[in-house]
Amino acid sequence: MRSVFGYEKIKMEWFMEGGKAKTKLNWFLYEVALEYYAFILRNKALGGYRKTYSEEEIARFCAYYAKRMKKSVLEQLAGLTEATEIDDVYITDYYHENSAKVNSVLLQTACAAWDKLLSGCETCPTRCLSEKERYCELFDLYKE
């Protein structure tokens, strides 16, 4: 499920790195980035953040964040953790100059975006997580 927000800023190509680039897991991570971007743009508490960083910079951060989430997703799918962990380190490593308050709001926003995305996964026929290594035609379907 593609979000309207961020499609033009967050590039699919950023998630097609490596030998098995067009996997369902990579598509899922792309969707994580899109959802996070949309939530950041709508969060009133992040108005100052949006004034400090351009939409392009926010899009790159969201892609970075989504790619960092890959480890947590894979650990949960392998049964190593009970749930997918959304670690604040994914934010503070990128934005170490932000105040703790801004990074805390970014973390809360990430959690809300994650919950919203997963609620759609329950009925999505693509099954990005259960078939994570399989080829994902969506990369070709939505090619620019």
C-alpha positions as protocol buffer text, in pm:
chain_id: "A"
residue {
  index: 1
  type: MET
  ca { x: 0 y: 0 z: 0 }
}
residue {
  index: 2
  type: ARG
  ca { x: 175 y: 314 z: -122 }
}
residue {
  index: 3
  type: SER
  ca { x: 131 y: 632 z: 73 }
}
residue {
  index: 4
  type: VAL
  ca { x: 57 y: 950 z: -119 }
}
residue {
  index: 5
  type: PHE
  ca { x: 304 y: 1137 z: 99 }
}
residue {
  index: 6
  type: GLY
  ca { x: 669 y: 1096 z: 13 }
}
residue {
  index: 7
  type: TYR
  ca { x: 640 y: 898 z: -308 }
}
residue {
  index: 8
  type: GLU
  ca { x: 808 y: 1172 z: -505 }
}
residue {
  index: 9
  type: LYS
  ca { x: 1072 y: 1227 z: -234 }
}
residue {
  index: 10
  type: ILE
  ca { x: 1152 y: 873 z: -121 }
}
residue {
  index: 11
  type: LYS
  ca { x: 1292 y: 676 z: -411 }
}
residue {
  index: 12
  type: MET
  ca { x: 1234 y: 304 z: -462 }
}
residue {
  index: 13
  type: GLU
  ca { x: 1590 y: 279 z: -591 }
}
residue {
  index: 14
  type: TRP
  ca { x: 1716 y: 351 z: -240 }
}
residue {
  index: 15
  type: PHE
  ca { x: 1575 y: 11 z: -141 }
}
residue {
  index: 16
  type: MET
  ca { x: 1697 y: -191 z: -439 }
}
residue {
  index: 17
  type: GLU
  ca { x: 2059 y: -229 z: -335 }
}
residue {
  index: 18
  type: GLY
  ca { x: 2238 y: -560 z: -351 }
}
residue {
  index: 19
  type: GLY
  ca { x: 2190 y: -884 z: -541 }
}
residue {
  index: 20
  type: LYS
  ca { x: 1834 y: -954 z: -431 }
}
residue {
  index: 21
  type: ALA
  ca { x: 1716 y: -598 z: -462 }
}
residue {
  index: 22
  type: LYS
  ca { x: 1350 y: -644 z: -550 }
}
residue {
  index: 23
  type: THR
  ca { x: 1251 y: -858 z: -256 }
}
residue {
  index: 24
  type: LYS
  ca { x: 929 y: -826 z: -62 }
}
residue {
  index: 25
  type: LEU
  ca { x: 1129 y: -733 z: 247 }
}
residue {
  index: 26
  type: ASN
  ca { x: 1285 y: -438 z: 64 }
}
residue {
  index: 27
  type: TRP
  ca { x: 939 y: -330 z: -51 }
}
residue {
  index: 28
  type: PHE
  ca { x: 820 y: -347 z: 308 }
}
residue {
  index: 29
  type: LEU
  ca { x: 1111 y: -126 z: 416 }
}
residue {
  index: 30
  type: TYR
  ca { x: 1021 y: 119 z: 141 }
}
residue {
  index: 31
  type: GLU
  ca { x: 669 y: 131 z: 282 }
}
residue {
  index: 32
  type: VAL
  ca { x: 811 y: 187 z: 633 }
}
residue {
  index: 33
  type: ALA
  ca { x: 996 y: 492 z: 500 }
}
residue {
  index: 34
  type: LEU
  ca { x: 687 y: 625 z: 320 }
}
residue {
  index: 35
  type: GLU
  ca { x: 467 y: 584 z: 626 }
}
residue {
  index: 36
  type: TYR
  ca { x: 720 y: 745 z: 859 }
}
residue {
  index: 37
  type: TYR
  ca { x: 761 y: 1037 z: 619 }
}
residue {
  index: 38
  type: ALA
  ca { x: 384 y: 1090 z: 606 }
}
residue {
  index: 39
  type: PHE
  ca { x: 359 y: 1084 z: 985 }
}
residue {
  index: 40
  type: ILE
  ca { x: 645 y: 1331 z: 1023 }
}
residue {
  index: 41
  type: LEU
  ca { x: 478 y: 1573 z: 782 }
}
residue {
  index: 42
  type: ARG
  ca { x: 149 y: 1558 z: 975 }
}
residue {
  index: 43
  type: ASN
  ca { x: 288 y: 1578 z: 1329 }
}
residue {
  index: 44
  type: LYS
  ca { x: 228 y: 1928 z: 1464 }
}
residue {
  index: 45
  type: ALA
  ca { x: 492 y: 1881 z: 1734 }
}
residue {
  index: 46
  type: LEU
  ca { x: 757 y: 1845 z: 1459 }
}
residue {
  index: 47
  type: GLY
  ca { x: 693 y: 2186 z: 1302 }
}
residue {
  index: 48
  type: GLY
  ca { x: 1032 y: 2317 z: 1411 }
}
residue {
  index: 49
  type: TYR
  ca { x: 1202 y: 2003 z: 1285 }
}
residue {
  index: 50
  type: ARG
  ca { x: 1039 y: 2049 z: 943 }
}
residue {
  index: 51
  type: LYS
  ca { x: 1162 y: 2410 z: 933 }
}
residue {
  index: 52
  type: THR
  ca { x: 1516 y: 2297 z: 1012 }
}
residue {
  index: 53
  type: TYR
  ca { x: 1535 y: 2016 z: 756 }
}
residue {
  index: 54
  type: SER
  ca { x: 1427 y: 2014 z: 392 }
}
residue {
  index: 55
  type: GLU
  ca { x: 1177 y: 1761 z: 264 }
}
residue {
  index: 56
  type: GLU
  ca { x: 1465 y: 1592 z: 79 }
}
residue {
  index: 57
  type: GLU
  ca { x: 1665 y: 1560 z: 402 }
}
residue {
  index: 58
  type: ILE
  ca { x: 1362 y: 1424 z: 587 }
}
residue {
  index: 59
  type: ALA
  ca { x: 1303 y: 1173 z: 306 }
}
residue {
  index: 60
  type: ARG
  ca { x: 1666 y: 1056 z: 325 }
}
residue {
  index: 61
  type: PHE
  ca { x: 1636 y: 1020 z: 701 }
}
residue {
  index: 62
  type: CYS
  ca { x: 1319 y: 814 z: 666 }
}
residue {
  index: 63
  type: ALA
  ca { x: 1493 y: 583 z: 418 }
}
residue {
  index: 64
  type: TYR
  ca { x: 1791 y: 549 z: 651 }
}
residue {
  index: 65
  type: TYR
  ca { x: 1560 y: 476 z: 944 }
}
residue {
  index: 66
  type: ALA
  ca { x: 1367 y: 211 z: 747 }
}
residue {
  index: 67
  type: LYS
  ca { x: 1688 y: 38 z: 642 }
}
residue {
  index: 68
  type: ARG
  ca { x: 1808 y: 34 z: 1004 }
}
residue {
  index: 69
  type: MET
  ca { x: 1477 y: -131 z: 1098 }
}
residue {
  index: 70
  type: LYS
  ca { x: 1569 y: -430 z: 880 }
}
residue {
  index: 71
  type: LYS
  ca { x: 1777 y: -586 z: 1157 }
}
residue {
  index: 72
  type: SER
  ca { x: 1495 y: -554 z: 1410 }
}
residue {
  index: 73
  type: VAL
  ca { x: 1242 y: -695 z: 1164 }
}
residue {
  index: 74
  type: LEU
  ca { x: 1459 y: -994 z: 1082 }
}
residue {
  index: 75
  type: GLU
  ca { x: 1530 y: -1064 z: 1450 }
}
residue {
  index: 76
  type: GLN
  ca { x: 1158 y: -1070 z: 1526 }
}
residue {
  index: 77
  type: LEU
  ca { x: 1079 y: -1289 z: 1224 }
}
residue {
  index: 78
  type: ALA
  ca { x: 1352 y: -1532 z: 1333 }
}
residue {
  index: 79
  type: GLY
  ca { x: 1201 y: -1549 z: 1681 }
}
residue {
  index: 80
  type: LEU
  ca { x: 1501 y: -1385 z: 1848 }
}
residue {
  index: 81
  type: THR
  ca { x: 1279 y: -1110 z: 1990 }
}
residue {
  index: 82
  type: GLU
  ca { x: 914 y: -1114 z: 2088 }
}
residue {
  index: 83
  type: ALA
  ca { x: 835 y: -799 z: 1892 }
}
residue {
  index: 84
  type: THR
  ca { x: 1009 y: -577 z: 1644 }
}
residue {
  index: 85
  type: GLU
  ca { x: 1215 y: -328 z: 1841 }
}
residue {
  index: 86
  type: ILE
  ca { x: 1205 y: 37 z: 1740 }
}
residue {
  index: 87
  type: ASP
  ca { x: 1532 y: 159 z: 1883 }
}
residue {
  index: 88
  type: ASP
  ca { x: 1596 y: 527 z: 1951 }
}
residue {
  index: 89
  type: VAL
  ca { x: 1955 y: 468 z: 1836 }
}
residue {
  index: 90
  type: TYR
  ca { x: 1821 y: 456 z: 1478 }
}
residue {
  index: 91
  type: ILE
  ca { x: 1728 y: 821 z: 1525 }
}
residue {
  index: 92
  type: THR
  ca { x: 2008 y: 951 z: 1747 }
}
residue {
  index: 93
  type: ASP
  ca { x: 2281 y: 803 z: 1524 }
}
residue {
  index: 94
  type: TYR
  ca { x: 2146 y: 1010 z: 1236 }
}
residue {
  index: 95
  type: TYR
  ca { x: 2044 y: 1320 z: 1428 }
}
residue {
  index: 96
  type: HIS
  ca { x: 2293 y: 1337 z: 1712 }
}
residue {
  index: 97
  type: GLU
  ca { x: 2270 y: 1719 z: 1707 }
}
residue {
  index: 98
  type: ASN
  ca { x: 1893 y: 1724 z: 1770 }
}
residue {
  index: 99
  type: SER
  ca { x: 1761 y: 1788 z: 2118 }
}
residue {
  index: 100
  type: ALA
  ca { x: 1649 y: 1487 z: 2318 }
}
residue {
  index: 101
  type: LYS
  ca { x: 1294 y: 1623 z: 2298 }
}
residue {
  index: 102
  type: VAL
  ca { x: 1289 y: 1635 z: 1916 }
}
residue {
  index: 103
  type: ASN
  ca { x: 1437 y: 1285 z: 1890 }
}
residue {
  index: 104
  type: SER
  ca { x: 1182 y: 1161 z: 2143 }
}
residue {
  index: 105
  type: VAL
  ca { x: 898 y: 1298 z: 1929 }
}
residue {
  index: 106
  type: LEU
  ca { x: 1058 y: 1139 z: 1621 }
}
residue {
  index: 107
  type: LEU
  ca { x: 1064 y: 806 z: 1807 }
}
residue {
  index: 108
  type: GLN
  ca { x: 700 y: 838 z: 1913 }
}
residue {
  index: 109
  type: THR
  ca { x: 612 y: 926 z: 1554 }
}
residue {
  index: 110
  type: ALA
  ca { x: 805 y: 622 z: 1429 }
}
residue {
  index: 111
  type: CYS
  ca { x: 607 y: 398 z: 1665 }
}
residue {
  index: 112
  type: ALA
  ca { x: 275 y: 542 z: 1548 }
}
residue {
  index: 113
  type: ALA
  ca { x: 374 y: 503 z: 1181 }
}
residue {
  index: 114
  type: TRP
  ca { x: 487 y: 145 z: 1247 }
}
residue {
  index: 115
  type: ASP
  ca { x: 155 y: 55 z: 1410 }
}
residue {
  index: 116
  type: LYS
  ca { x: -41 y: 209 z: 1123 }
}
residue {
  index: 117
  type: LEU
  ca { x: 163 y: 28 z: 860 }
}
residue {
  index: 118
  type: LEU
  ca { x: 132 y: -308 z: 1034 }
}
residue {
  index: 119
  type: SER
  ca { x: -245 y: -269 z: 1065 }
}
residue {
  index: 120
  type: GLY
  ca { x: -258 y: -265 z: 684 }
}
residue {
  index: 121
  type: CYS
  ca { x: -30 y: -565 z: 658 }
}
residue {
  index: 122
  type: GLU
  ca { x: -291 y: -788 z: 819 }
}
residue {
  index: 123
  type: THR
  ca { x: -511 y: -776 z: 508 }
}
residue {
  index: 124
  type: CYS
  ca { x: -250 y: -706 z: 239 }
}
residue {
  index: 125
  type: PRO
  ca { x: -220 y: -991 z: -12 }
}
residue {
  index: 126
  type: THR
  ca { x: 148 y: -915 z: -88 }
}
residue {
  index: 127
  type: ARG
  ca { x: 268 y: -1081 z: 237 }
}
residue {
  index: 128
  type: CYS
  ca { x: 596 y: -890 z: 247 }
}
residue {
  index: 129
  type: LEU
  ca { x: 708 y: -1033 z: 580 }
}
residue {
  index: 130
  type: SER
  ca { x: 604 y: -1398 z: 550 }
}
residue {
  index: 131
  type: GLU
  ca { x: 753 y: -1414 z: 198 }
}
residue {
  index: 132
  type: LYS
  ca { x: 1037 y: -1171 z: 263 }
}
residue {
  index: 133
  type: GLU
  ca { x: 1292 y: -1325 z: 22 }
}
residue {
  index: 134
  type: ARG
  ca { x: 1054 y: -1360 z: -273 }
}
residue {
  index: 135
  type: TYR
  ca { x: 1059 y: -1128 z: -573 }
}
residue {
  index: 136
  type: CYS
  ca { x: 825 y: -828 z: -542 }
}
residue {
  index: 137
  type: GLU
  ca { x: 651 y: -722 z: -862 }
}
residue {
  index: 138
  type: LEU
  ca { x: 548 y: -393 z: -702 }
}
residue {
  index: 139
  type: PHE
  ca { x: 893 y: -252 z: -775 }
}
residue {
  index: 140
  type: ASP
  ca { x: 819 y: -300 z: -1147 }
}
residue {
  index: 141
  type: LEU
  ca { x: 454 y: -200 z: -1129 }
}
residue {
  index: 142
  type: TYR
  ca { x: 531 y: 141 z: -978 }
}
residue {
  index: 143
  type: LYS
  ca { x: 844 y: 213 z: -1180 }
}
residue {
  index: 144
  type: GLU
  ca { x: 875 y: 585 z: -1250 }
}
